[in-house]
Amino acid sequence: MPWISAKSADKLVLGQLGKLEVGKALRVESFKGDRWVEIVKEDTDSFKVVESGFKKATYERVTFKDLKMLLKRIFDDEFPRSHQLRVSVHEG
């Protein structure tokens, strides 16, 4: 899944995270690759979110329920003018 629409990115990413294996990471980045968000699945209902772009932050032990609101805020902050986002899966 290389490119996705920025408008529906949070819904598509949450869908992929539900199917992601423990220890794997999902990375969402801008076209230029200078801004990105990486979500690592630590166990069945716990995620680590690393934000690197306008802000640099790490969120530990985020539940799936809290992840929805957090990703919406991060995507709005990091990708305000983006139309397409690149998504990749790799080892966490």
CORFEN-V564858 format. One record per residue. N is the residue number from 1. RES is the residue in three letters. SS is DSSP state (hx for helix, st for strand, lp for the rest). OMEGA is omega as a letter, one per 20 degrees, with the letter a starting at -180 (NA if undefined). Layout:
N:RES:SS:OMEGA  N:RES:SS:OMEGA
This chain:
1:MET:lp:a  2:PRO:lp:a  3:TRP:st:r  4:ILE:st:r  5:SER:st:a  6:ALA:lp:a  7:LYS:lp:a  8:SER:lp:a  9:ALA:hx:a  10:ASP:hx:r  11:LYS:hx:a  12:LEU:hx:r  13:VAL:hx:r  14:LEU:hx:r  15:GLY:hx:r  16:GLN:hx:a  17:LEU:hx:r  18:GLY:hx:a  19:LYS:hx:a  20:LEU:lp:r  21:GLU:lp:r  22:VAL:lp:a  23:GLY:lp:r  24:LYS:st:a  25:ALA:st:r  26:LEU:st:a  27:ARG:st:r  28:VAL:st:a  29:GLU:st:r  30:SER:lp:a  31:PHE:lp:a  32:LYS:lp:r  33:GLY:lp:a  34:ASP:lp:r  35:ARG:lp:a  36:TRP:st:r  37:VAL:st:r  38:GLU:st:a  39:ILE:st:a  40:VAL:st:r  41:LYS:st:a  42:GLU:st:r  43:ASP:st:a  44:THR:lp:a  45:ASP:lp:a  46:SER:st:a  47:PHE:st:r  48:LYS:st:a  49:VAL:st:r  50:VAL:st:a  51:GLU:st:r  52:SER:st:a  53:GLY:lp:r  54:PHE:lp:r  55:LYS:lp:r  56:LYS:st:a  57:ALA:st:r  58:THR:st:r  59:TYR:st:a  60:GLU:st:r  61:ARG:st:r  62:VAL:st:r  63:THR:lp:a  64:PHE:hx:r  65:LYS:hx:a  66:ASP:hx:a  67:LEU:hx:a  68:LYS:hx:r  69:MET:hx:a  70:LEU:hx:r  71:LEU:hx:r  72:LYS:hx:r  73:ARG:hx:a  74:ILE:hx:r  75:PHE:hx:r  76:ASP:hx:r  77:ASP:hx:a  78:GLU:hx:a  79:PHE:lp:a  80:PRO:lp:a  81:ARG:lp:a  82:SER:lp:r  83:HIS:lp:a  84:GLN:st:r  85:LEU:st:r  86:ARG:st:a  87:VAL:st:r  88:SER:st:r  89:VAL:st:r  90:HIS:st:a  91:GLU:st:a  92:GLY:lp:NA
